[in-house]
């Protein structure tokens, strides 16, 4: 994946939640952690964005934590 695609995906993720932390350039990887109360795909654009983010990531994890969902996404780029 190109870094420009990663930045577009990150911008879309930041529209969903203000609580986003990103660690970049860790051996050409990026780790994104998002805390959200719920994930709802009620519009076609939201569903496409979620599918695209999951298709580009090399690893993802979704865990329930104190009334929130902790979503961890790992991206690799060239």
ABEGO torsion letter per residue (X at the ends): XBAAAAAAAAAAAAAABABBBBBBGBGGBBBBBBBBABBBBABAAAAAAAAAAAAABABBBBBBBGGBBBBBBBBBBX
